[in-house]
Amino acid sequence: LVCSGTDRGQTRSEDDELCAAYILRSLIAQAAEPSKLVLDDTATAVLRTIRNDTWEDICRTFRTLPGAQALTKIGMDEDNDFCLQLNKYRWVLPVYLPTGLFVPHRVHYEIPLMPSAPDGGAGELELVRTGPVAIYLVSTDRTGQLTGRVDPPASNQARHELDGVAHVLGCEKIGLVLSSPLRRARQLAELIAKNCAAPIEIHNGLSAVDYGEWTGLTPSEVERFFPGDQERWRTDPDWCEHDGESWRALVERQWLTFDAVLNSAQVQRAGSVVVVAHQSMVRSVLTVMRGMTQRQWAELEIPQTSITALTYHVRETPAEAPVLTDLNVKNSMKLSIQYVGLKREDFMPRFVPKLGRANL
């Protein structure tokens, strides 16, 4: 835990240390074996400042500190109330990446996105476009292994492929980059955002499939150790006895996140959007768009670090949405597919797909 302090980090800040002490005490209380935790001298010292104080005691102490008193003095005591909110957000995922230039990260802690403007809307929402939005879905999973939620560092080959995808998308005028919270997705999102000077948003709903007990295994190893389970997962939409996600839960989670971000003002202002996620995400989007079956979802080949391009026709509805018998979602957006699963070598210079490779 790093306390930023005051005076550009030159002076210790008591309110920072009070916050750190409370976080430490909360973490220790959740540890199964607190006696095995090793605290350094600084951690021990800040913990002594709160001892057995209740949360109310800590709030009263906070308001006596110089920072809080300075806010009260200039009539901004509401800022103190905001700072003293406890456990407001269920999921907290701050992301700080070394980019070489400042890239803002707008992280959503289960906060609803800004909706797009209704017809006749006024004010800032009038900036939302009504023309088509280019959507580029990028898969970052390694093929042949059920990586899922584990987050290993990228290999040299994977980093080379990430650079190639970032170079291809750097030829486009990207207005926004959306990313899964997993590291392999964030690394590519950072590269693209740096090349395009675009902001990044991290969305938990874009995360990879939870494979449960299968995580890290190859499909052949899963069949060896858990015979028949893969077939059950591919045919029963609610099967999840591997302690992971069922197919239905996965597709609905990823599609609902995709639907929410596409209908947000942020995306519709951007014009061109990159979604850096996983093979399962691309499969789920195409499944809902085309009305594919569960088995077709599993058989759809999406290569690692490949690009799938869609066009979102804002405020238009599809002529006839496909019927999805195994899912509790439907596609109410008009989306068209430009190409599926193209890699760096499938493009000529300036982001033009080679002839014959536009639709796989």
Secondary structure, 3 states (H helix, E strand, C coil): CCCCCECCCCECCHHHHHHHHHHHHHHHHHCCCHHHCCCCHHHHHHHHCCCCCCHHHHHHHHHHCHHHHHHHHCCCHHHHHHHCCCCCCCCCCCCCCCCCCCCCEEECCCCCCCECCCCCCCHHHHHCCCCEEEEEEEECCCCCCCCCCCCCCCCHHHHHHHHHHHHHHCCCCCCEEEECCCHHHHHHHHHHHHHHCCCEEECHHHCCCCCHHHCCCCHHHHHHHCCCHHHHHHHCCCCCCCCCCCHHHHHHHHHHHHHHHHCEHHHHHHCEEEEEECHHHHHHHHHHHHCCCHHHHHHCCCCCCCEEEEEEECCCCCCCCCCCCCCCCCCCCEEEEEEEEECHHHEECCCEECCCCCCC
